[in-house]
Amino acid sequence: MVKALRFARKEVRYAAAAVASRLRPGAGARWGPLELVEDDPPELPADGWHRVYPRLTGICGSDLATVDGRSSRYFDDYVSFPFVLGHEIVGELAGGRRVVIEPVLGHEARGFDPPFEGAAPGDGNDYRHLVCGHLQPGLQTGFCQSTGGGWATELVAHRSQLHDVPDWMSDELAVMIEPAAAGVHAALRAQAEPGATVAVLGAGTMGLAAVAALRHLTEAGSIVCGARYPVQRELARELGADAAVGADELKRAVRRAEGSFQIGEHLSGGADAVIDAVGSAASIAEALALCRPRGRVVLLGMPGTVTVELTGLWHRETELVGCYTYGTETLPDGRRATGFELAFELAGKVPLNRLVSAVYPLDRYRDALDHAAEAGRRGATKIAFDLRQERRRGI
């Protein structure tokens, strides 16, 4: 039997979670359609699939949005209910081999040829495979009924999703590989020229991963990070930010770095590129105001349904680009590598394991989700489920 946190399609409870979470972030775990169950393990869909037993699984912002009833209905056609959440996974195979899961359910996982030789699961310009093949619809492991997810004692994953964990790497560092790969993708999507000024809004896990990737994988000059809490500012500086300031001081810091005027809410000049790692209407508006004319704004945080004034984007000819997961990347020196390869490389340079602040057993999932929802305020960054004890007990 598998112990798992299962999310069902129950509209009344989903609406209750949305209401409760407005009053207190994380409250969706108590009022929403999330429940701890024991059930049969998922079946192996086809050849090339493996059973994976999670050791640590992180709690991501998209997971919290789902539990709290804040996720966009855009994804309804790209998931299959009920599903087990959890996509930031370090686990082991039956023989004890430790692996990190690349959660995107790409072409090969669904029985199709990859878009090109050596393609990462996230590569390709047509998403039809996400809803067909021999799996139920699902963007990723953690949102697909067929595969299970990392908030469980067992799931299944395709060989194209498996990355071996080196012996020197702790589980705490390995569980950061998936968010690090997303940070790598954002840093490279910013297309920072040598010496460019890059501003990062938000210093949760994703923002901090982007800061580290900007510093170690690009030729950005000045990296300025806006962080709400003191511990986030300290970590941002440790991971490579030249300046880490309060969120309400970021515009002043960019203005000072670039010698810009402020005209209304916008800077006359501004940062060459801005990475929005928050994904709210306010943060998108702030990112557009911080970015210089003909600069680039990268949406790393998942925005959902928002209302934003876009006249400035039109007037200043700002590029606004999405940044979803990871794929095959091109570095400034012309080298090509997958996001996960670069995340492992980055993990050998910076102490990303320091971002793992606390771990919880599945039985305490409400406490874990409360902690994750208020991580910054409580001086924490990444909260994860620890499945190692469950594995030892043979559950």
C-alpha positions in Angstrom: 0.0 0.0 0.0 1.0 3.6 -0.7 0.5 6.4 1.7 -0.2 9.6 -0.2 -1.7 13.1 -0.1 -4.3 13.0 -2.8 -6.0 16.0 -4.3 -9.5 15.3 -5.7 -11.9 17.3 -7.9 -14.4 18.5 -5.3 -15.6 22.0 -6.3 -17.3 22.9 -3.0 -14.2 22.0 -0.9 -12.0 23.8 -3.5 -14.1 26.9 -3.1 -13.9 26.6 0.7 -10.1 26.4 0.5 -10.0 29.5 -1.6 -12.1 31.4 1.0 -10.1 30.1 3.9 -6.7 30.8 2.4 -7.6 34.5 1.9 -7.9 34.7 5.7 -4.8 32.6 6.4 -2.3 31.2 3.8 -2.1 27.4 4.0 -5.6 27.0 5.4 -6.6 25.1 2.2 -5.0 22.0 3.7 -7.7 21.9 6.3 -10.7 22.9 4.2 -9.9 21.9 0.7 -10.0 18.6 -1.2 -6.6 17.3 0.0 -6.6 14.1 2.1 -4.1 11.6 3.4 -5.0 8.1 2.0 -3.6 4.6 1.8 -4.1 3.1 -1.6 -2.7 0.7 -4.2 0.5 2.0 -5.9 0.2 3.4 -9.5 0.8 0.8 -12.2 3.8 0.9 -14.5 2.4 2.4 -17.7 4.8 0.8 -20.2 8.4 -0.4 -20.7 11.0 2.1 -19.6 9.1 3.0 -16.4 10.4 2.6 -12.9 9.0 2.6 -9.4 10.5 5.5 -7.3 10.4 5.7 -3.5 10.7 9.4 -2.5 13.2 10.4 0.2 12.5 14.1 0.3 9.9 16.0 -1.7 9.6 19.8 -1.6 6.6 22.0 -1.3 6.4 24.4 -4.3 4.5 27.6 -4.7 2.4 26.0 -7.4 1.5 23.2 -4.9 0.4 25.8 -2.4 -1.7 27.6 -5.0 -3.4 24.3 -5.8 -4.1 23.4 -2.1 -5.3 27.0 -1.3 -7.7 27.1 -4.2 -5.7 29.8 -6.1 -4.5 27.8 -9.1 -5.6 29.0 -12.5 -8.4 27.1 -14.2 -6.3 27.3 -17.4 -4.6 24.0 -16.2 -7.9 22.0 -15.9 -7.4 20.4 -19.3 -3.7 19.6 -18.6 -4.2 17.6 -15.4 -6.1 14.5 -14.4 -8.0 14.0 -11.1 -7.4 12.7 -8.5 -3.7 13.4 -8.5 -1.0 13.2 -5.9 1.0 16.5 -5.6 4.7 16.8 -5.3 7.3 17.4 -8.2 10.5 18.4 -6.4 11.6 14.9 -5.7 14.8 13.0 -4.7 14.1 9.3 -4.3 15.5 5.9 -4.8 14.8 2.9 -7.1 14.3 -0.6 -5.9 18.0 -1.3 -5.9 18.8 1.7 -3.8 20.0 4.0 -6.7 19.2 7.6 -5.7 17.6 9.8 -8.4 16.2 13.2 -8.9 13.0 13.4 -10.9 12.7 15.8 -13.9 8.9 16.1 -13.5 7.9 17.3 -17.0 6.1 14.4 -18.7 7.7 14.8 -22.1 7.3 13.1 -25.5 9.3 10.0 -24.5 7.4 9.4 -21.3 4.2 9.4 -23.3 5.5 7.0 -26.0 6.4 9.6 -28.7 9.6 10.4 -30.4 11.5 13.4 -28.9 11.4 16.6 -30.9 15.2 16.2 -31.5 18.0 13.9 -30.5 19.0 14.5 -26.9 15.9 16.7 -26.1 15.0 17.3 -22.5 11.4 16.4 -21.5 10.4 20.1 -21.6 11.6 20.7 -25.1 9.2 21.0 -28.1 6.9 23.5 -29.7 3.7 21.5 -29.6 2.0 20.5 -26.3 -0.5 17.9 -27.7 1.5 15.1 -26.1 0.5 16.4 -22.7 -3.0 15.1 -23.1 -2.5 11.9 -25.0 -0.4 8.8 -25.3 -0.6 6.0 -22.7 -0.9 8.4 -19.7 -3.8 10.5 -18.4 -3.4 14.2 -19.1 -0.7 15.8 -16.9 1.8 18.6 -17.3 4.1 17.0 -14.8 4.6 14.3 -12.3 2.6 15.6 -9.4 -0.4 16.6 -11.6 -1.1 13.4 -13.4 -3.3 10.5 -12.1 -1.2 7.9 -13.9 2.1 8.6 -12.3 1.4 9.6 -8.7 3.5 12.3 -7.1 6.2 13.0 -4.6 3.9 13.6 -1.6 3.6 9.8 -1.3 5.7 6.8 -0.4 5.8 5.6 -4.0 5.3 6.8 -7.6 6.3 5.8 -11.1 8.7 7.7 -13.5 10.0 7.2 -17.0 13.7 6.7 -17.5 13.8 10.0 -19.4 12.9 11.7 -16.1 15.6 10.1 -14.0 18.9 11.8 -13.0 21.4 10.0 -10.9 22.4 11.7 -7.6 26.2 11.6 -7.0 27.4 10.1 -3.7 28.7 13.4 -2.4 25.3 15.1 -2.7 23.0 15.1 0.4 19.3 14.5 0.0 18.8 18.1 1.1 20.9 19.4 -1.8 19.4 16.9 -4.3 15.8 18.1 -3.5 16.8 21.6 -4.6 17.9 20.4 -8.1 14.4 20.8 -9.6 13.8 24.4 -8.4 17.5 25.2 -9.3 16.8 24.1 -12.8 13.8 26.5 -13.0 16.1 29.3 -11.7 18.6 28.4 -14.4 15.9 28.7 -17.0 14.8 32.1 -15.7 18.4 33.4 -15.6 19.1 32.4 -19.2 15.7 33.7 -20.4 16.7 37.1 -19.1 19.4 37.2 -21.8 21.6 39.4 -19.8 24.4 40.9 -21.8 27.9 41.2 -20.3 27.8 43.8 -17.5 24.0 44.1 -17.6 22.0 45.1 -14.5 19.4 42.5 -13.6 16.7 43.0 -10.9 15.0 40.0 -9.2 11.7 40.6 -7.5 11.1 38.1 -4.7 13.5 35.9 -2.8 11.7 32.7 -2.1 13.2 29.5 -3.4 12.7 30.5 -7.1 14.0 34.0 -6.8 17.1 32.8 -4.9 17.8 30.1 -7.4 17.6 32.7 -10.2 20.1 34.9 -8.3 22.5 32.0 -8.0 22.2 31.1 -11.7 22.6 34.7 -12.8 25.8 35.0 -10.9 27.4 31.7 -11.9 26.0 31.0 -15.4 25.7 34.4 -17.0 27.8 37.5 -17.5 25.4 39.8 -15.7 27.1 42.8 -14.1 25.0 44.0 -11.2 22.3 41.7 -9.6 19.9 43.6 -7.4 17.3 41.5 -5.4 14.2 42.8 -3.6 13.4 40.6 -0.6 10.7 41.0 1.9 12.4 39.4 4.9 15.9 39.8 6.4 16.8 36.1 6.1 16.0 36.2 2.4 18.2 39.3 1.9 21.1 37.5 3.6 20.7 34.4 1.4 20.4 36.5 -1.7 23.8 38.1 -1.0 25.3 34.8 -0.2 24.1 33.3 -3.5 25.5 36.2 -5.6 23.4 39.3 -5.4 25.4 42.5 -5.3 22.6 44.2 -3.4 19.7 42.8 -1.5 17.1 45.3 -0.3 13.6 45.4 1.1 10.9 44.8 -1.5 9.7 48.4 -1.2 13.3 49.7 -1.7 14.0 47.8 -5.0 13.0 50.7 -7.3 15.3 53.1 -5.4 18.2 50.6 -5.6 17.8 50.1 -9.4 17.4 53.9 -9.9 20.6 54.5 -7.9 22.5 51.8 -9.8 21.4 53.1 -13.2 21.2 56.8 -12.6 17.6 56.9 -13.7 14.9 59.5 -13.0 11.5 58.4 -11.8 8.6 59.5 -13.9 5.4 58.6 -12.2 5.6 54.9 -11.3 8.2 54.1 -14.0 12.0 54.7 -14.1 13.2 56.7 -17.0 15.8 54.0 -17.6 16.0 51.0 -15.3 17.3 47.5 -15.2 18.3 45.7 -18.5 16.3 42.7 -17.4 13.9 42.0 -14.5 12.9 38.5 -13.2 9.6 38.5 -11.4 9.7 35.5 -9.0 6.4 36.5 -7.3 3.7 36.4 -10.0 1.1 38.8 -8.7 -0.5 41.7 -10.4 1.5 44.1 -8.2 4.8 42.3 -8.9 4.3 42.3 -12.7 3.4 46.0 -12.6 6.5 46.7 -10.5 8.7 44.6 -12.9 7.5 46.6 -15.8 8.2 49.9 -13.9 11.7 48.7 -13.1 12.7 47.6 -16.6 14.4 50.1 -19.0 12.8 50.8 -22.4 13.4 47.9 -24.7 14.4 45.7 -21.8 13.0 42.3 -20.9 10.7 41.1 -18.1 10.8 37.4 -17.3 7.7 35.9 -15.5 9.2 33.1 -13.3 6.4 33.3 -10.7 3.1 31.7 -11.9 0.7 34.7 -12.3 -2.7 33.2 -12.6 -5.5 35.6 -13.6 -4.3 39.2 -13.0 -5.1 42.7 -14.2 -2.1 44.8 -15.2 -1.8 48.2 -16.9 0.1 47.5 -20.1 0.4 50.9 -21.7 3.9 51.2 -20.4 4.8 47.9 -21.9 3.6 49.3 -25.3 5.2 52.7 -24.9 8.6 51.4 -23.7 8.6 48.4 -26.1 9.3 46.0 -23.2 9.6 42.3 -23.8 7.4 40.3 -21.5 8.2 36.6 -21.6 7.0 33.5 -19.7 9.3 31.1 -18.0 7.9 27.7 -17.4 10.1 24.8 -16.1 13.3 24.1 -18.1 14.6 22.4 -21.2 17.7 22.6 -23.4 19.6 25.8 -22.7 22.2 27.8 -24.5 24.8 29.6 -22.3 26.5 32.9 -23.1 29.6 31.1 -24.3 27.6 29.0 -26.7 27.6 25.8 -24.7 24.3 23.8 -24.8 23.1 21.7 -21.9 19.8 20.8 -20.3 18.5 22.8 -17.3 19.0 19.8 -15.0 22.6 19.3 -16.1 23.2 23.0 -15.3 21.4 22.7 -12.0 23.7 19.9 -10.9 26.6 22.0 -12.0 25.2 25.0 -10.0 24.7 22.8 -6.9 28.4 22.0 -6.9 29.2 25.7 -6.6 26.7 27.2 -4.1 25.1 25.8 -0.9 21.6 25.4 -2.1 20.9 22.9 0.7 20.9 25.9 3.0 17.5 26.8 1.6 15.9 23.6 3.0 14.7 25.0 6.3 12.5 22.2 7.7 11.1 18.8 6.9 7.9 17.1 8.0 6.5 13.5 7.8 3.4 13.1 5.7 1.2 12.7 8.8 1.9 16.3 9.7 1.0 17.7 6.3 -1.1 20.5 7.7 1.7 21.8 9.8 4.1 21.5 6.8 1.8 23.4 4.5 1.2 26.1 7.1 5.0 26.5 7.5 5.5 26.6 3.7 2.8 29.2 3.2 4.4 31.5 5.8 8.0 30.5 5.2 9.5 34.0 4.7 7.7 35.5 7.7 9.0 32.5 9.8 12.6 32.8 8.6 12.3 29.8 6.3 12.7 29.1 2.6 12.1 25.6 1.4 9.8 23.2 3.4 9.9 19.5 2.4 8.2 16.2 3.2 10.6 13.6 4.6 9.6 10.1 3.4 12.7 8.3 4.6 11.2 7.1 7.9 8.1 5.8 6.0 10.4 3.8 3.7 12.2 2.3 6.6 8.9 1.2 8.1 8.0 -0.4 4.8 4.8 1.6 4.4 
